Structures are given as C-alpha cells and as structure tokens.
C-alpha cells in the first residue's frame, strides 16, 4: 500500500477518535505565551497549560496534526532527512490514561492490518534505561513484550536517548519510549537504534510526562500524569513507503515537477542538483506556511521575521545554482498551497499575500546577490593572497582561515547576506567566519544608530515624557476605533511613539478609504471630548482574556497584568503609562495612512 500524507493523517486521527479522543485544530506556528522559543516546535507546545493541570475545553483525550518549525539545523537542510517545517501527528492524555493503555494502542496502530500493518518482528523499541535520579522503565519494557515485541528488540537506553522535553527552557517533560522500523540487518552484535548504520529508522515516540522542569532547573512531580505522543508525518511516510528521503514522498511531488519545469533539471541528476532541489522544496514550503500563518509573519531583521528572511534568501542562493529564473519561489509555493489547501485552508485564503511577500523578498535579494557574491569572492581572494605571500616569507606562518567579522557584517549590512549564509558559503570553501567579530561589528553599528524610532521601550514609547504619554493613550483610542470602523479583526502589528507623533502598524488587506480615515478621527476626537477617565487595574491574565481585553498574546505576560480601560470604548493589556482622562489629549489628526507590507497598513498621527 502506498501511504500519502492525506491517508496517514486521516488514519491516525480516525484511530484515536475511535478511542474517545477529540480532534483539535493545529495552533499557530508562533507560540502564544512562550518567549523562550520563536516557533511551535512540537505538537505538545500549544498544550503546555493543560499538561500542567488546566482543564482543556475539549476534554482529557485529544488528537491533532500540528504545524511545526525547527530552525536548529537550517544549514543541514539539503540532505535526505532534515526539514525546517514538518507536521506532527499527536495524541494526548491529560491525566487520563497512561502507559498501560498507550503502549498497546501504539502496537495496534503500528502492526494492525487496518492501520500501518508493519510486521511485529520488524519493530524495535527503546525505553528509559535509568540513571541516578530514576530507575529503568521495566514497566514499559514489559508492556511492549506483552503486546508482541520480541525481547531482543527492546533496548534500554540512557537519558539522552529516552528523556523528552521540555519544548522550551521550562515545562512538562518525562521518560519516553521510541519506536523504530528495522530496515536491514544490524551492522554488528552491538548495533542498536542509536547506531548510524541505517538499520533502525524512528517512526513514533510516546512520552510519559510526570515532571515539570522549573526556571531554576529543578524537576517537580506533576499533579497529573500525562501522555504526549509524536509521529513526524514526513519521516513516517518515508519509512512506510520504503523511500530513502523524505523529499521522495507524495507531498513534494508536484513542487518537484514545478522546479524541474522551471530549471530544465531533474531531482536526482547529481548530488549538487539534488541538494538544491531539497533546499528549495523545504525553504519554500516553510516560507509558505510562515507567511500564511494567522499570526502574520513577514520578513524582517528580528525574531521570526529574520528566520523567514534567512530561509528565503538561502533558497534564492541555491536556486541560482540550478539556474532557477528570478521570481520563481511564488510558483513553487503555489504547488504547496494546492497540496495543503484542504488541510490548512489559511494557505489558500492568504495565497495572494504569500505570493506578494515571496516576490518582494526574492526581488530585494536578487538586486544585491550578484554584487554580494563578488564581494564575498573578493574577501576570500584577499585572504588567500595574504596567505600565499606570508607563507613564502615565513615557512612557520599559520594561514588565516576565517573571514573577518567586519567583512561579514559588511556583507549583511550592504548586500543583505544573513551571516549564516556567509558562514555556509565560507564553509563550502574551507573557511570560517569570525562570529565574535561579527557580533562586535553589529553591536557597534547599533550603538551608532540614531535613537529615534530605534529607541523603543514599553509599548513602543521612546520615553515617558508628557507628550509621549498622551500619544500612547491616543494609540489605544486609535486601535479601538480601527476595530470599530474597519474590522474587529484589526490587530496591532507594531507601534512607535516619539514626542512629535505616533506610528501604528496594523493588519488590513486594503487601504483605508478617506471616509474610514475621517470616521476614525471623528470617533477618537469624540472620546477625547467626553473626557473619559482612563482606569488602570491589575488582574490575572486569564481574567483579562475572559473579559475581552486586547493584548499581544504572542508576547510574554506574567500571571498578573495591568489593564487600561477607557469607558466602554477601549480595553487593553498594557504596561502604561497613560493620562488620567482623555480630555487632556487635545485634537487627534491622522497625517498619513500607507502600506508597510503585504496586508499591513501604517498610520502616523499627531495631537494638536
């Protein structure tokens, strides 16, 4: 049987629905309240509060397919198995069942004729082997043997192999049991699933969460025992279909055809061409999901936006190696949107935005790429000439093998080369990059930059003077008015306030009309004229959410937050400061409304 992405998703969710699990939708790629990571890295990530004991509205048995991004191995993408974006099939017990139910279910799904139908003698499992803190998990081993796994295919492994989590720096974690398909004979009598010979390929992981790692590194027993499982869709498809690479599974087929048509080259022609195909496939797919995410990720020089910019530009560089025409990433992206449109409808909804942002970022980099590559070659040639000269002069001379930090920063600042791309290109030629020197050059550049819009503190304020405090309160009124006039879906995407003006970025798919601009101005000025008190109250974050307060919930809030209310007009979570009543603000006037990115608008306004 050929397994496709769709058949495996449906089979997995159906199996657990039959066992009392509720199917929940995938969460955003950006974790809502965890600043320790940039992206959702596992299926359990959005469920951390419920794993810690909070009640989930759907119950104690859940299952889903979660969008995930992991960025630790971007430079390794291009080999057979690494992906930055992947889908995680998962199911959870929130204080409900534990090992006694999960291990037999895992065996049934892996070996059952209606399911994956893998012969039991081709399955190996690992369990926690114990250490100075916990004994070995003989219970899990016994359950596997009882289910039908041969004793010789059950391996006790150390903590580094069979301990999972937390997903960030803190959170739920515990021992796990990993499942492998045995693809070929062991390379030696001591061969085990940790061997790199390729005999064992991991397909699934069951985590038995009993602990919570705290900020001070301690492990506390959880009030409830949980189960968290994860099956990477792409890797599972690869294993089940007997493929040597995840890129040979059905979810990449159409995109491969598009790249072949655009370049006249074929996946598998040679090692360099195949690597370029894989980089284009992975990075374009990841960029498509980032741009189509409900949190509205766009290329930038910070946080998630920087990762997005980096992978798009790396894709452009590898596309050039196989003669991919300029402006092609959007065409490859369209193949992925078509592939996933029924599973993740947000991609189809945001298709125009995805194409526009890809074309814009690709175009920006293409303008400077050729000159930047010349500058890179100039750097290397200069080092090589110096090395040749000095080696002739002094036989004991140790050749330089690193591009200087200032040179790497110049490539970034002038030609838009993320330093990771410079480092990767250097490595291909046997050189390193002086990363400490790069960081020093970057920090020196930052310190020399003008304060102005770069100098941001809480809520985008440049300082806490009277003028900026007034404009800060006016920003809250503007935000509320935009929701009422344009759309309740309008949300803040950026804010900067100086003594002279406020700048407010927000999501809106089209320009505001003159009528809308005037309506917003009139609404804000009407609230100012009413001289409504601005009231601050400190409450719990959950109370604030339940009461409908607006907030940047992807930001990190504490358990208790400050809320500011302007009558019934505006309710926001904010650190302040604000004026005591609206009457002191004066007249509000919008001086400019413009685009600041696909689907994003920017207002500049003043108080007179």
C-alpha positions as CSV (number, residue, x, y, z in Angstrom):
1,X,0.0,0.0,0.0
2,X,1.2,3.5,-0.9
3,X,0.8,5.9,2.0
4,X,0.1,9.5,1.2
5,X,0.1,12.5,3.5
6,X,-3.7,12.6,3.4
7,X,-4.3,8.9,4.1
8,X,-1.8,8.9,7.0
9,X,-3.4,12.0,8.6
10,X,-6.9,10.5,8.3
11,X,-5.8,7.1,9.5
12,X,-4.1,8.5,12.6
13,X,-6.9,10.8,13.6
14,X,-9.5,8.2,12.9
15,X,-7.7,5.6,15.1
16,X,-7.7,7.9,18.1
17,X,-11.2,9.3,17.5
18,X,-12.4,5.7,17.9
19,X,-10.7,5.6,21.3
20,X,-12.5,8.7,22.6
21,X,-10.2,11.5,21.5
22,X,-11.4,14.9,20.3
23,X,-9.7,16.2,17.2
24,X,-8.4,19.7,17.8
25,X,-7.1,22.1,15.1
26,X,-3.4,23.0,14.6
27,X,-2.3,26.0,16.5
28,X,-0.3,28.9,15.1
29,X,3.4,28.5,14.3
30,X,4.1,31.2,16.9
31,X,3.6,30.1,20.5
32,X,1.2,32.3,22.3
33,X,2.9,32.7,25.6
34,X,6.4,31.3,25.4
35,X,9.3,33.8,24.6
36,X,11.9,31.1,25.1
37,X,11.3,29.8,21.5
38,X,10.4,31.5,18.3
39,X,8.2,28.8,16.8
40,X,5.9,25.9,17.8
41,X,8.4,23.1,17.8
42,X,6.2,20.1,18.8
43,X,2.6,19.1,18.9
44,X,2.6,19.5,22.7
45,X,3.8,23.1,22.7
46,X,0.3,24.7,22.5
47,X,-1.0,22.3,25.2
48,X,1.5,23.2,27.9
49,X,-1.1,24.9,30.2
50,X,-3.3,21.8,30.0
51,X,-0.4,19.4,30.6
52,X,0.3,21.4,33.8
53,X,-3.2,20.9,35.0
54,X,-5.5,23.5,33.4
55,X,-8.7,22.0,32.1
56,X,-9.0,21.7,28.3
57,X,-12.4,22.6,26.9
58,X,-12.4,19.5,24.6
59,X,-11.7,17.1,27.4
60,X,-8.8,14.8,28.6
61,X,-8.2,12.9,25.4
62,X,-7.0,14.9,22.4
63,X,-5.5,14.3,19.0
64,X,-4.3,16.6,16.1
65,X,-1.9,17.3,13.3
66,X,0.2,20.3,14.4
67,X,2.3,22.6,12.1
68,X,5.8,22.8,13.5
69,X,9.1,24.6,12.6
70,X,12.5,23.8,14.0
71,X,15.4,26.0,13.0
72,X,18.4,24.5,14.7
73,X,19.6,22.7,11.6
74,X,18.8,25.1,8.7
75,X,22.3,24.7,7.3
76,X,21.8,20.9,7.2
77,X,18.7,21.2,5.0
78,X,19.6,19.7,1.7
79,X,20.4,16.2,2.9
80,X,17.9,13.3,2.9
81,X,16.1,13.9,6.1
82,X,16.3,17.5,7.5
83,X,13.3,19.7,7.2
84,X,12.6,23.1,8.9
85,X,8.8,22.7,8.6
86,X,7.0,19.4,9.4
87,X,3.7,18.1,10.5
88,X,3.4,16.3,13.8
89,X,0.7,13.7,14.4
90,X,0.0,13.5,18.1
91,X,-2.4,12.4,20.8
92,X,-2.6,13.3,24.4
93,X,-3.9,12.1,27.7
94,X,-4.4,14.9,30.2
95,X,-4.4,13.0,33.4
96,X,-6.5,10.2,31.8
97,X,-4.7,7.0,30.5
98,X,-1.0,6.3,30.8
99,X,1.5,3.5,29.8
100,X,-0.9,0.6,30.3
101,X,-3.3,1.9,27.5
102,X,-0.9,3.8,25.3
103,X,1.7,1.1,24.6
104,X,-0.9,-1.5,23.5
105,X,-2.5,1.2,21.3
106,X,0.8,2.1,19.8
107,X,1.5,-1.6,19.0
108,X,-2.0,-1.9,17.4
109,X,-1.6,1.1,15.2
110,X,1.8,0.0,14.0
111,X,1.0,-3.6,13.3
112,X,-2.8,-3.8,12.8
113,X,-4.0,-4.8,9.3
114,X,-6.4,-1.8,9.2
115,X,-3.5,0.5,10.0
116,X,0.2,0.5,9.3
117,X,0.5,-3.3,9.0
118,X,4.2,-3.4,9.9
119,X,5.3,-7.0,10.9
120,X,6.0,-7.1,14.6
121,X,9.4,-8.6,14.1
122,X,10.4,-5.5,12.1
123,X,9.7,-3.2,15.0
124,X,12.2,-2.3,17.7
125,X,11.6,0.0,20.7
126,X,13.7,1.8,23.2
127,X,12.8,2.6,26.8
128,X,14.5,4.6,29.6
129,X,17.5,2.8,31.0
130,X,17.6,4.6,34.3
131,X,20.1,6.9,35.9
132,X,21.0,8.3,39.4
133,X,17.6,10.1,39.5
134,X,15.1,7.5,38.2
135,X,15.1,3.7,37.8
136,X,14.9,2.0,34.4
137,X,11.5,1.7,32.9
138,X,10.9,-2.0,33.2
139,X,7.1,-1.4,33.2
140,X,7.2,0.0,29.6
141,X,9.5,-2.9,28.5
142,X,7.1,-5.5,30.0
143,X,4.1,-3.9,28.3
144,X,5.9,-3.9,24.9
145,X,6.8,-7.6,25.3
146,X,3.3,-8.4,26.3
147,X,1.9,-6.6,23.3
148,X,4.1,-8.6,20.9
149,X,7.6,-7.1,20.5
150,X,10.4,-9.6,20.7
151,X,12.5,-9.2,23.8
152,X,15.7,-8.9,21.8
153,X,14.2,-5.8,20.0
154,X,13.6,-3.9,23.3
155,X,16.5,-1.7,24.2
156,X,17.2,0.1,27.4
157,X,18.8,3.5,26.6
158,X,20.3,6.3,28.6
159,X,18.6,9.7,29.4
160,X,20.0,11.4,26.3
161,X,18.0,8.9,24.2
162,X,14.8,8.4,26.2
163,X,14.0,11.6,28.0
164,X,11.8,14.1,26.3
165,X,11.4,17.8,26.9
166,X,10.7,20.4,27.8
167,X,9.9,22.1,24.5
168,X,11.3,25.4,25.7
169,X,13.6,26.1,28.7
170,X,10.9,25.1,31.2
171,X,7.7,22.9,31.1
172,X,6.4,19.4,31.2
173,X,8.8,16.5,30.5
174,X,9.5,12.9,31.2
175,X,10.7,9.5,30.1
176,X,9.7,8.2,26.7
177,X,9.6,5.1,24.6
178,X,10.6,5.4,20.9
179,X,9.5,3.1,18.1
180,X,11.7,2.1,15.1
181,X,11.2,0.2,11.9
182,X,14.1,-2.3,11.3
183,X,15.0,-1.7,7.6
184,X,18.0,-4.0,7.3
185,X,20.2,-6.4,9.3
186,X,22.2,-4.9,12.2
187,X,25.8,-3.9,11.3
188,X,27.2,-5.7,14.4
189,X,26.2,-7.6,17.5
190,X,26.3,-4.3,19.5
191,X,24.2,-2.4,16.9
192,X,21.2,-0.7,18.5
193,X,18.7,2.1,17.5
194,X,21.3,4.7,18.4
195,X,23.7,3.4,15.6
196,X,24.1,5.4,12.5
197,X,24.2,2.4,10.1
198,X,20.7,2.9,9.0
199,X,19.3,-0.4,10.2
200,X,16.8,1.4,12.6
201,X,14.6,4.3,11.5
202,X,12.5,6.1,14.1
203,X,8.8,6.3,13.4
204,X,7.0,7.3,16.6
205,X,7.6,8.5,20.2
206,X,5.4,8.1,23.3
207,X,6.3,10.5,26.2
208,X,5.1,9.7,29.7
209,X,5.1,13.1,31.3
210,X,5.4,13.0,35.1
211,X,7.6,16.1,35.7
212,X,7.7,19.9,35.2
213,X,11.1,21.5,34.8
214,X,11.2,24.9,36.6
215,X,13.2,28.0,35.7
216,X,15.8,27.1,38.3
217,X,16.4,23.7,36.6
218,X,14.5,21.5,39.2
219,X,12.1,18.7,38.2
220,X,8.8,18.8,40.1
221,X,6.3,15.9,40.0
222,X,3.2,16.9,38.1
223,X,-0.2,16.8,39.8
224,X,-1.5,14.7,36.9
225,X,0.4,12.1,34.7
226,X,0.1,12.8,31.0
227,X,0.8,11.1,27.7
228,X,2.2,13.0,24.8
229,X,3.0,11.3,21.5
230,X,4.6,12.5,18.3
231,X,4.8,10.9,14.9
232,X,6.5,13.1,12.3
233,X,4.4,12.8,9.2
234,X,7.2,13.3,6.6
235,X,9.5,10.8,8.3
236,X,6.7,8.2,8.8
237,X,5.8,8.5,5.1
238,X,9.4,8.0,4.1
239,X,9.7,4.8,6.3
240,X,6.3,3.3,5.3
241,X,6.9,3.8,1.6
242,X,10.5,2.5,1.7
243,X,11.9,5.8,0.4
244,X,15.5,6.9,1.1
245,X,14.5,10.5,1.6
246,X,11.5,12.5,3.0
247,X,11.6,14.5,-0.3
248,X,10.6,11.5,-2.3
249,X,7.2,11.3,-0.6
250,X,4.0,12.4,-2.3
251,X,3.7,15.8,-0.5
252,X,6.7,17.1,-2.5
253,X,5.9,15.5,-5.9
254,X,4.1,18.5,-7.5
255,X,6.7,21.0,-6.3
256,X,9.5,18.9,-7.7
257,X,7.8,18.9,-11.1
258,X,7.5,22.7,-10.9
259,X,11.2,23.2,-10.2
260,X,12.1,20.7,-13.0
261,X,10.0,22.7,-15.5
262,X,11.5,26.0,-14.4
263,X,15.1,24.8,-14.5
264,X,15.2,22.0,-17.1
265,X,16.9,19.9,-14.4
266,X,15.7,16.9,-12.5
267,X,15.7,15.8,-8.9
268,X,18.4,13.1,-8.7
269,X,20.5,14.3,-11.6
270,X,23.6,14.7,-9.4
271,X,24.4,15.4,-5.8
272,X,24.6,19.2,-6.1
273,X,21.4,19.5,-8.1
274,X,19.5,17.2,-5.7
275,X,20.7,19.3,-2.7
276,X,19.5,22.5,-4.4
277,X,16.1,20.9,-5.1
278,X,15.8,19.9,-1.4
279,X,16.7,23.3,-0.1
280,X,14.2,24.9,-2.5
281,X,11.5,22.4,-1.5
282,X,12.0,22.8,2.2
283,X,12.6,26.5,2.4
284,X,9.7,27.4,0.1
285,X,7.3,25.2,1.9
286,X,8.4,26.6,5.3
287,X,8.1,30.2,4.0
288,X,4.7,29.5,2.6
289,X,3.4,28.3,6.0
290,X,5.1,31.2,7.9
291,X,3.6,33.8,5.5
292,X,0.2,32.1,5.6
293,X,0.1,31.8,9.4
294,X,-2.6,33.5,11.3
295,X,-0.1,35.5,13.3
296,X,1.1,37.2,10.0
297,X,4.9,36.5,9.9
298,X,6.7,38.7,7.4
299,X,10.4,39.0,6.5
300,X,12.3,41.3,8.9
301,X,15.6,41.7,10.7
302,X,14.4,40.3,14.0
303,X,12.9,37.2,15.6
304,X,10.6,35.0,13.4
305,X,10.9,37.5,10.5
306,X,14.6,37.1,10.5
307,X,14.3,33.3,10.2
308,X,11.8,33.8,7.4
309,X,14.2,36.2,5.6
310,X,17.1,33.9,6.1
311,X,15.4,30.8,4.6
312,X,14.0,32.7,1.6
313,X,17.5,34.1,0.8
314,X,19.1,30.8,1.2
315,X,16.5,29.3,-1.2
316,X,17.4,32.1,-3.7
317,X,21.1,31.3,-3.4
318,X,20.6,27.6,-4.1
319,X,18.0,28.3,-6.8
320,X,20.8,30.2,-8.6
321,X,23.0,27.1,-8.6
322,X,20.5,25.2,-10.8
323,X,19.5,28.3,-13.0
324,X,16.1,28.9,-11.3
325,X,14.7,32.0,-13.0
326,X,14.1,35.1,-10.9
327,X,10.6,35.3,-9.4
328,X,10.1,31.5,-9.2
329,X,9.6,31.0,-5.5
330,X,6.0,32.0,-5.7
331,X,5.4,29.4,-8.4
332,X,6.9,26.7,-6.2
333,X,4.9,28.0,-3.3
334,X,1.7,27.7,-5.4
335,X,2.3,23.9,-5.7
336,X,2.4,23.6,-1.9
337,X,-0.7,25.7,-1.4
338,X,-2.5,23.4,-3.8
339,X,-1.1,20.4,-1.9
340,X,-2.3,21.6,1.5
341,X,-5.3,23.7,0.7
342,X,-7.8,21.3,2.2
343,X,-5.8,20.6,5.3
344,X,-4.7,24.1,6.0
345,X,-7.3,26.5,4.3
346,X,-5.4,29.5,5.6
347,X,-2.9,29.0,2.9
348,X,-5.5,29.3,0.1
349,X,-7.0,32.3,1.9
350,X,-3.6,34.1,2.1
351,X,-2.3,32.9,-1.3
352,X,-2.0,36.4,-2.7
353,X,-0.2,37.7,0.3
354,X,2.2,34.7,0.3
355,X,3.0,35.3,-3.4
356,X,3.5,39.0,-3.0
357,X,5.8,38.7,0.0
358,X,7.9,35.9,-1.6
359,X,8.2,38.0,-4.8
360,X,9.2,41.1,-2.8
361,X,11.8,39.4,-0.6
362,X,13.2,37.4,-3.6
363,X,13.4,40.6,-5.6
364,X,15.2,42.5,-2.8
365,X,17.9,39.9,-2.5
366,X,18.3,39.4,-6.2
367,X,19.2,43.1,-6.6
368,X,22.2,42.7,-4.4
369,X,23.0,39.0,-4.7
370,X,25.4,39.1,-7.6
371,X,27.4,42.1,-6.2
372,X,27.4,40.4,-2.8
373,X,28.8,37.2,-4.3
374,X,31.5,39.3,-5.9
375,X,32.3,40.9,-2.6
376,X,32.5,37.5,-0.9
377,X,34.9,36.3,-3.5
378,X,37.0,39.4,-3.0
379,X,37.2,38.7,0.7
380,X,38.3,35.1,0.1
381,X,40.8,36.1,-2.6
382,X,42.3,38.7,-0.3
383,X,42.8,36.1,2.5
384,X,44.3,33.6,0.0
385,X,46.7,36.1,-1.5
386,X,47.8,37.2,2.0
387,X,48.3,33.5,3.0
388,X,50.4,32.8,-0.1
389,X,52.6,35.9,0.4
390,X,53.1,35.2,4.1
391,X,53.8,31.5,3.6
392,X,56.6,32.4,1.2
393,X,58.0,34.9,3.5
394,X,57.7,32.8,6.7
395,X,57.5,29.0,6.4
396,X,56.2,28.9,10.0
397,X,53.3,31.2,9.2
398,X,49.8,29.7,10.1
399,X,47.4,30.6,7.2
400,X,44.2,32.5,8.1
401,X,41.1,30.5,7.6
402,X,38.4,32.9,8.7
403,X,36.5,35.9,7.1
404,X,36.8,38.8,9.4
405,X,33.8,39.9,11.5
406,X,33.7,43.4,9.9
407,X,33.7,41.9,6.4
408,X,30.8,39.5,7.3
409,X,28.9,42.5,8.7
410,X,29.5,44.5,5.6
411,X,28.0,41.6,3.5
412,X,25.0,41.7,5.8
413,X,24.6,45.4,6.0
414,X,25.3,46.3,2.4
415,X,24.2,43.2,0.4
416,X,21.6,41.6,2.7
417,X,23.5,38.4,3.3
418,X,22.4,36.9,6.7
419,X,25.7,35.9,8.5
420,X,24.6,32.3,8.5
421,X,24.6,32.3,4.7
422,X,28.0,33.9,4.6
423,X,29.2,31.2,7.1
424,X,27.7,28.4,5.0
425,X,29.4,29.8,1.8
426,X,32.7,30.1,3.7
427,X,32.4,26.5,4.9
428,X,31.9,25.3,1.4
429,X,35.3,26.8,0.6
430,X,37.1,25.6,3.7
431,X,36.8,28.8,5.7
432,X,35.1,30.0,8.9
433,X,33.6,33.4,9.9
434,X,34.8,35.3,12.9
435,X,31.4,35.3,14.6
436,X,32.6,37.1,17.7
437,X,34.0,39.9,15.4
438,X,30.7,39.9,13.5
439,X,28.7,40.4,16.8
440,X,31.1,43.2,17.8
441,X,30.6,44.9,14.5
442,X,26.9,44.5,14.7
443,X,26.7,45.9,18.2
444,X,29.0,48.8,17.2
445,X,26.6,49.6,14.4
446,X,23.6,49.5,16.7
447,X,25.2,51.8,19.2
448,X,26.0,54.4,16.5
449,X,22.4,54.3,15.1
450,X,20.3,57.3,15.9
451,X,17.9,56.9,18.8
452,X,14.6,58.0,17.2
453,X,12.5,55.1,16.1
454,X,15.2,52.6,17.1
455,X,14.9,53.5,20.8
456,X,11.9,51.6,21.9
457,X,10.7,50.8,25.4
458,X,7.3,49.5,26.6
459,X,4.5,49.7,24.0
460,X,6.8,51.4,21.5
461,X,7.4,54.6,23.6
462,X,10.7,56.4,23.0
463,X,10.4,57.9,26.6
464,X,7.9,58.6,29.3
465,X,7.5,62.4,28.8
466,X,4.1,64.0,29.0
467,X,3.9,64.3,25.2
468,X,4.6,60.6,24.6
469,X,2.3,59.5,27.4
470,X,-0.6,61.4,25.7
471,X,0.2,59.9,22.3
472,X,0.4,56.5,24.0
473,X,-3.2,56.9,25.2
474,X,-4.2,58.2,21.8
475,X,-2.8,55.0,20.3
476,X,-5.2,52.9,22.4
477,X,-8.1,55.0,21.2
478,X,-6.9,54.7,17.6
479,X,-6.6,50.9,17.9
480,X,-10.2,50.6,19.3
481,X,-11.6,53.0,16.6
482,X,-9.9,50.9,13.8
483,X,-11.6,47.8,15.1
484,X,-15.0,49.5,15.1
485,X,-14.6,51.3,11.7
486,X,-12.6,48.9,9.6
487,X,-12.9,45.4,11.1
488,X,-12.9,43.7,14.5
489,X,-10.1,41.5,13.2
490,X,-7.7,44.5,13.1
491,X,-4.8,44.0,15.5
492,X,-1.6,45.9,16.3
493,X,1.4,44.7,14.4
494,X,3.8,47.4,15.5
495,X,4.0,50.8,17.4
496,X,6.5,53.6,17.8
497,X,5.9,56.9,19.7
498,X,8.1,60.0,19.8
499,X,7.3,63.4,21.3
500,X,6.0,64.6,17.9
501,X,3.9,61.7,16.6
502,X,2.6,58.2,16.9
503,X,3.1,55.4,14.4
504,X,0.8,52.4,14.4
505,X,1.0,49.3,12.2
506,X,-2.0,47.0,11.8
507,X,-3.3,44.3,9.6
508,X,-5.8,45.3,6.9
509,X,-5.9,43.7,3.4
510,X,-6.7,47.0,1.6
511,X,-6.0,50.7,2.0
512,X,-8.4,52.7,4.2
513,X,-10.8,54.9,2.3
514,X,-11.0,58.7,3.1
515,X,-14.4,58.1,4.7
516,X,-12.9,55.5,7.0
517,X,-10.0,57.8,8.0
518,X,-12.4,60.6,8.8
519,X,-14.6,58.2,10.7
520,X,-11.7,57.0,12.8
521,X,-10.5,60.6,13.5
522,X,-14.1,61.7,14.5
523,X,-14.5,58.7,16.8
524,X,-11.3,59.3,18.6
525,X,-11.9,63.0,19.0
526,X,-15.4,62.3,20.3
527,X,-13.9,60.1,23.1
528,X,-11.4,62.9,23.8
529,X,-14.2,65.5,24.1
530,X,-16.1,63.3,26.6
531,X,-13.1,63.5,29.0
532,X,-13.5,59.8,29.9
533,X,-11.3,58.6,32.8
534,X,-8.5,56.2,32.0
535,X,-8.6,53.5,34.6
536,X,-5.8,51.0,35.5
537,X,-6.5,47.7,37.2
538,X,-4.2,44.8,37.8
539,X,-5.9,41.4,37.3
540,X,-4.9,37.9,36.3
541,X,-4.0,37.2,32.6
542,X,-6.9,34.7,32.4
543,X,-9.4,37.2,33.8
544,X,-8.1,39.8,31.2
545,X,-8.6,37.3,28.3
546,X,-12.1,36.3,29.6
547,X,-13.1,39.9,29.9
548,X,-12.2,40.7,26.3
549,X,-9.1,42.8,26.8
550,X,-7.0,43.4,23.7
551,X,-3.4,42.3,24.0
552,X,-0.4,41.0,22.1
553,X,-0.9,37.4,23.4
554,X,2.1,36.2,21.5
555,X,4.1,38.3,23.9
556,X,5.1,37.1,27.3
557,X,2.9,38.2,30.1
558,X,3.1,37.4,33.7
559,X,0.3,35.7,35.7
560,X,-1.0,39.2,36.6
561,X,-1.2,42.0,34.1
562,X,-2.0,45.8,34.1
563,X,-5.2,46.6,32.2
564,X,-6.3,50.1,31.0
565,X,-9.9,50.9,30.3
566,X,-11.4,54.0,28.6
567,X,-15.1,53.7,29.5
568,X,-16.6,51.1,27.2
569,X,-14.6,52.3,24.3
570,X,-11.1,50.7,24.8
571,X,-9.9,47.8,26.9
572,X,-6.2,46.8,26.6
573,X,-3.5,44.9,28.5
574,X,-0.6,47.4,28.7
575,X,2.4,48.4,30.9
576,X,1.5,52.0,30.7
577,X,1.9,54.9,31.3
578,X,-1.3,56.8,30.4
579,X,-3.0,60.0,31.1
580,X,-5.7,60.2,33.8
581,X,-8.5,61.2,31.4
582,X,-8.9,61.7,27.7
583,X,-9.8,65.4,27.9
584,X,-6.1,66.4,28.2
585,X,-5.2,64.9,24.8
586,X,-6.2,67.8,22.5
587,X,-7.2,67.2,18.9
588,X,-6.3,63.9,17.2
589,X,-5.4,64.0,13.5
590,X,-4.2,61.3,11.1
591,X,-1.4,62.7,8.9
592,X,-0.6,59.6,6.8
593,X,-2.0,56.2,6.0
594,X,0.1,53.9,3.9
595,X,1.2,50.3,3.3
596,X,4.1,48.9,5.3
597,X,4.0,45.3,3.9
598,X,1.5,42.9,2.3
599,X,-1.7,43.0,4.3
600,X,-0.3,45.6,6.6
601,X,-1.1,49.3,6.9
602,X,0.6,52.1,8.9
603,X,-0.9,55.2,10.4
604,X,1.0,58.3,11.5
605,X,-1.0,60.7,13.7
606,X,-0.5,63.7,15.9
607,X,-2.2,65.5,18.8
608,X,-2.7,69.3,18.2
